[in-house]
Amino acid sequence: MSININKTNSFDSVNNVQQKETKRTGEEALKVDGKPSVVSEDKIELSGKISEAGKYVEKLKELPDVRNDLVGFLRDKISTGDYSPSSGQIADAIIKNER
């Protein structure tokens, strides 16, 4: 007994029928009462608040990542020994930073 594994024509014909049905169904979905329907474009309108928010975002981008004046002030305090926060202040700052 021999099996011919190269005989896949029946599968090809089924696949072709499925593709044609899918295409026909897609075309019919664009018709209303048998006539082609008009497809409208999606539109979006943004309020003035969005453009205002965009202005604030641009202003934020202009701010430096590091406040050099504060860093310099604290660096001087630490180097002179004038900065000695309590353990509670350090813990509060750590918790605040994690939020």
N, C-alpha and C positions, 0 to 999 in steps of 0.2 A: 504494500500500500504506500502510495506517495502523496505528499501534501504539497500543493503549489502555493507558496507563501507570497508570490509576486502578483497574485490575482486580487487587486484592490479596486478594480473598476466599479464594483457595486458601491463601495464606500465613496468614491469620487462623485458618482452621480447623486447620491444622497446629499453630499456636501454642497454640490452645485444647486440643488433644489432649495436647500436651506438658505443659501446666500441670496437666491432670487427672491424668496419669500421675505427675507429680512429687508431687502432693498425695496420691494413693493410696499411693505408695511410702512417703511419710513417715508416713502413718497406719499402714501395715502394719508399719513398723519399731517402733511402740509396742506391738505385739501379740506375745504369746508363746503358741504353740499356738492361735492364733485368738482369744485372749482379751486384753483390754487389760492391759498390764503396769503394775506399780506403779513410778512414778518416784520415786527417793529424792532427798533434798536433799544437796548437797555440804556437808560440815562440815569445820572445821579446829580443831584444839586446839593451843594454844601452851603450851610448857613454862614453868615458873617462871623459867627463865633469860631468856626474852624479856621478861617484866615487869621483871626486874632490870636488863636492858640499857636498858629504857625509862627507868628511874629515873636511870641514869647519863647518858643523853642529856639529861634535864631538868636535871641538875646542870651539865652542860657548857654548856647554854644560859644558865645564870645567870652564868657566868664572863664577865668583860669581854673584848671583842675586843682591847683594847690594855692592856698592863700599864703603867699610868700611873706607878707607882713606879719601874720600871726605866727607862722613857723619861726621866723627870725626872732620875734619877741620871746617866744617860749624857749628857743634855743639859748638865748642870752640868759634867761632866768635859770635854766637848768645848769648852765656852765658856771654861773656865779653862786649857785646853791640857794637861790631865792625861791625856787619852785619846789614845794614839797606837798603834793596833794595827799589827802588822807586816803586810807584804803577804801572807805565808802565812796569817795569821789571817783576813784579809779574803777571800782565795781560798777557804779552808775554809768560811767562813760563807756565801759565795755558793753553793758546791757543796751544802752542807747544806740551804740554802733551796730549791734546785731539786729536791731529792729528794722 
